[in-house]
Amino acid sequence: MKRVRINKGKVGLVFRNGDYLKVLSAGKYWVRYSDKVGICNMSEPLSLTMELNILLQDEELAKMLTVIEVSDNEIVLNYKNGVFNGILTAGRHSYWKGPTNYTFEKIDLSSTEEINSIDKSILSHPEVSAYTRLYRVESYEKGLLFINDQFEKELSPGMYYFWKNDTPVAVKKADLRQAQMEVSGQELLTKDKAALRMSFFASYKVVDAIKALTDNQDYIKQLYVSIQLALREYVGTLTLDEILERKEEVSKFVMTSVKEKATSFGVALIDGGIRDIILPGDVREIMNQVLIAQKKAQANIITRREETASTRSLLNTAKLMEDNKMLFKLKEMEYVEKIADKINNISLSGGGQIIDQLKDIFSPSN
């Protein structure tokens, strides 16, 4: 015989000739020398290579154990003293009933419901995340939940967890921020058969995510085509000159024409306008020539107008000097003064005749 001591918090399993015999709780015992005693820590799960069903035939041992059975489509969240301790997969698992408090939460992986009962800190744990699907809807987005290809509900901004299984789960998201679309390089033909290229921009935002993502296959492309067709429709009714003069009317027509269609796409048009009108090289050259000719004609008109005004002014001045000899003399002295400003030195030769002439110029006669 040999003496065996089982400390508190531990359990002894006695085996004789390889077969399970009995369980020993805390205390001192005498057993045969040939018996083998396995010491188990009650704070840890029971881990033996022996079939669990054989051990559970011992009613005393069965009362000391908590047995968890996990099916193929299930997992069990294990908590040790209230703290997440790991996952139990398919099979049978046994834990000692003792000082350590083990709790278990069984999960049906076939469920397609959103996971709300489990804290997100646990769901983000690497061991658990292998069994979950995470969908994130940003603050500027609206999400649409589809389960088994069927629309379920709208999702507000946040994080959404679902268990991984064979049922398809998808979240489509629409960006609710204001966006801009450019319909660029559109080759159009005017009423007078002039070819041109036009670029149009439009600001829009999604206002109905369900219409945008479920009722329409590609709402952005459909909005683009609607603007494109509206441009062609309106430009084809105007001549080139009318288009260049009425750019704002083109924008108003496009916005009015597309607004109702955009609503059916789940989109609201906010603003729009023509960015560029590009003419072919030969047409652009002709228009430049016309512009140059118009400016030259305007310049000639202004020149003639100024010449006429100048002539009329001279005529009025001449009439005044004709009627007033003193004014004529002042005008004469003005011109002499201008001439004198250009002269640095005056050399005189001859008699007193020159002096008399200058005197006559600068001294008005009575």
Helices and strands as residue ranges (DSSP letters): E 2-6, E 10-16, E 19-24, E 27-31, E 36-41, H 52-56, H 59-63, E 65-70, E 74-80, E 83-88, E 91-96, E 102-108, H 120-123, H 126-129, E 132-137, E 141-147, E 150-155, E 158-163, E 169-175, E 179-189, E 195-206, H 209-210, I 211-215, H 219-235, H 240-245, H 247-264, E 267-278, H 281-323, H 325-341, H 353-362
